[in-house]
Amino acid sequence: MSIVHSDGLGQFQLDNATPHASRVATKWLQDHSSDFRHFHWPPKSPDKNIIEDIRDALLLTVKKRSPPPRTPMDLLTALQDSWCEFPPG
C-alpha cells in the first residue's frame, strides 16, 4: 500500500470474503492497520464491488493501447500509465 499510495491516501477495501478473513490475513491487517485506511464493505453485499469497475476501466484502456503490451513489464507499465491517467476520485 505504501508503494502504490506513497501519499498515505490509500484505502484497503475489506469485504470479509473467506480468504480475506483467514487467520493469516486478519493478523496481517492488524499488524499493518496503521499503514492505511480501511474501507469496510458489508459481507456478501449484493452491491457490485467497486474494484471490478476499476479493473474493467484499466482493462479497457490497456486494450486500446497501440502497440499492445507484449511482455509482463510492458503490461505493468501500461497499467501504471493508465492508472495515472484516471481522474482523481
Secondary structure, 3 states (H helix, E strand, C coil): CCCCCCCCCCEEEECCCHHHHCHHHHHHHHHCHHHCEEEECCCCCCCCCHHHHHHHHHHHHHHCCCCCCCCHHHHHHHHHHHHHHCCCC
